[in-house]
Amino acid sequence: MRTLKVALLGCGVVGSDVARYMETHAADLAARIGAPVELAGIAVRRAGLPRPGIPDHLVTTDADALVARADIDVVIEVIGGTDRARDLITSAFAHGASVVSANKALIAAEGRALHAAAAAHGVDLYYEAAVAGAIPLLRPLRESLAGDRVNRILGIVNGTTNFVLDQMDSLGAEYPQALKEATALGYAEADPTADVEGHDAAAKAAILAGIAFNTDVRLDDVHREGITAITAADIAAAKAAGCVVKLLAICDRGADGTSVTVRVHPAMLPLDHPLAAVRGAFNAVFVEADAAGQLMFYGPGAGGAPTASSVLGDLVAVCRNKLAGITGPGAVTYTQLTVGPMADVVTRHHVGIDVTDGADVVAKVAGVLGEHGVSIETLSQQRKGSGCRLALSTHPATDAAMSAAVAALRAAACVHEVTGTIRIEGR
Amino acid sequence: MRTLKVALLGCGVVGSDVARYMETHAADLAARIGAPVELAGIAVRRAGLPRPGIPDHLVTTDADALVARADIDVVIEVIGGTDRARDLITSAFAHGASVVSANKALIAAEGRALHAAAAAHGVDLYYEAAVAGAIPLLRPLRESLAGDRVNRILGIVNGTTNFVLDQMDSLGAEYPQALKEATALGYAEADPTADVEGHDAAAKAAILAGIAFNTDVRLDDVHREGITAITAADIAAAKAAGCVVKLLAICDRGADGTSVTVRVHPAMLPLDHPLAAVRGAFNAVFVEADAAGQLMFYGPGAGGAPTASSVLGDLVAVCRNKLAGITGPGAVTYTQLTVGPMADVVTRHHVGIDVTDGADVVAKVAGVLGEHGVSIETLSQQRKGSGCRLALSTHPATDAAMSAAVAALRAAACVHEVTGTIRIEGR
């Protein structure tokens, strides 16, 4: 029986773990694939670096030549970034190789074109590792739930922001201090923009929504807010309301059956919600489906070994497909749902309002909200300096209504300031 | 493109939901499979019963003739039981049909022979619905983690017993009363033996261990204890120790790499363990793997619609395989691990001991335990009548050592009674 040959692009944290497990788990991989599989080349940016456990003779700086080799069956892409990764993946397809990628940014931005290219060349494109690290999520969505209808996904899919929010919650720290701590501990990168501004979570949300709803969701379709504006006061207000603040990726099927909404933003979650207990750099994703009901998937969302676990699971699948002469279930976008605007999304909202003192202030605030169709669910009032601080939660209202109500509140004579408007999820 | 034809065996709670979703989700199923799929016949035990939404002309009492029909591509078996189900499934294979089953008892008892029969006829045998209802578990274990190495599975896989233990915990009820409540609410069957004696969980443990460790685990290999001996005093003792009692299915890879142990028994779990929060009839399964680390899967463990979700996911997979002319990843038992005896399993233990009063009693008890190599981790002593009640937890010890120690304690002059010996897991 022939040996399947694998080209590895990238030998950083994930790549070196992939190479290591391909070595130590070689017998298991062969048994599960039905044929031996071996690393035929490893493309790196800089030659000559010490790479413990990586055979020197496999290392090359010529990635283009590696993916073009006629004997390569599968290319594993873990270099990240978009342009270079796309070109290499496209070349791999053209040369007959299937691709396993962990590249959420690329898949979210160009997944449709890449799937089409893979299909045109009769090869596979798998990327379980692109979303929620080690957690089996894309395969269960695409295959296990293939006979069901997913209505909602609600997930913590970025470990860095979860760690930062966790620090703010447990230490009462402000955002800059919590971020500094996360950076020092290796949970945040030197340039944390992709994580803290929600770009990373938005890419994952686009991928999840596309697979769950069998439609085309582009990165631009995702409403995105990061955590940089969250303050210690917001966290304290959440605590006072029996909640915790989490950065959530939320994908909803519209009640009309023709649209979906996909968004990433901080939200208050009640403490008794299962996602509220997800701490540190862990990820967890709730899935609600017609027949299955509520499912939850939990595990490590990042790291070399956990990501390698997902990459190798995909490797086994695409190798099996290669041997069988087939391709796996690819992107199916038959539902062609439209992606609705954030303005139409209906949630509860938490709002903090600094107001002047006066017996009629609550009535005035309620009146302004009511004019915009926003109804108060709970309200508490506390003295603050010479005025008062209102903390209120609303009944479900559209984002557009809430935005208009907040603008009107800001213009009201009795209002000093409106702060801490955060959406409430999970109840 | 041809239409794939499906025979449904059984039209009870699960079967009728399968039929219903095949109707309402027909367009989705066709898009995901790549060809339309239709119900070609439904075998029932008794004709003439009212079956809302089930087309009369599809119903037959001749299951043998149905599975032997040349035009049937897939047989869905949801009748349960072993002998009749096995004969029908075997006949389906012989007539060229793939099979989707929800039958944990049959798969656990005869999975190896059935897989061999399926392979011999070049068809598929899938049974995601057999373990943990709607939760995608077998596919993630077999496919997503195919490049990893699973070391441990720890799960709540029986909703009935979890509901009963939950009732005992929240109401302080004794077992018979809690079971009565569960029966009245439909969570327990009229004859609850399979659930409360752990047979159902043991079948699931055998299936999980076989797939997770790629070995052959028979139902007889599973050490099994049910919940019928659990008392309100046990639950109270667990509470006092900051724990909750759960019926767990536990599959462990031995440290030597050549053996596994598979067991189902009640165990104390610390309240802060994620499985401790799994309430009512829900299921949840922890999986520990080399690279992935700790994963958790959570969801509804039973019921018509949740089980139908898993059945239909399998239906899509086997239909896709049929169209591609391939079979999916079947049973792989290449590791040929031995299944070790319960006596060798190492856990912490909780023990309750009624002793005579006396300053030297603790020393005597500790001495008896020490003679058997069992070391005390925590101990508390309370007056009880004219004597005392000791509640203690041990450091990890083998089941054999603990059993011998308990026998020796029972023979000791200072010991009235040893009760409430429960293993401790999850710490």
Interface residues (C-beta under 8 A of the other chain):
Chain A: D17 Y21 H25 D28 L29 A31 R32 E128 A134 I135 P136 R139 P140 E143 S144 L145 A146 G147 D148 R149 N214 P274 A277 A289 D290 A291 A292 G293 Q294 L295 M296 F297 Y298 G299 P300 G303 A305 P306 A308 S309 S310 V311 L312 G313 D314 L315 V316 A317 R320 A324 I326 P329 V332 Y334 T335
Chain B: D17 Y21 H25 D28 L29 A31 R32 E128 A134 I135 P136 R139 P140 E143 S144 L145 A146 G147 D148 R149 N214 P274 A277 A289 D290 A291 A292 G293 Q294 L295 M296 F297 Y298 G299 P300 G303 A305 P306 A308 S309 S310 V311 L312 G313 D314 L315 V316 A317 R320 A324 I326 P329 V332 Y334 T335
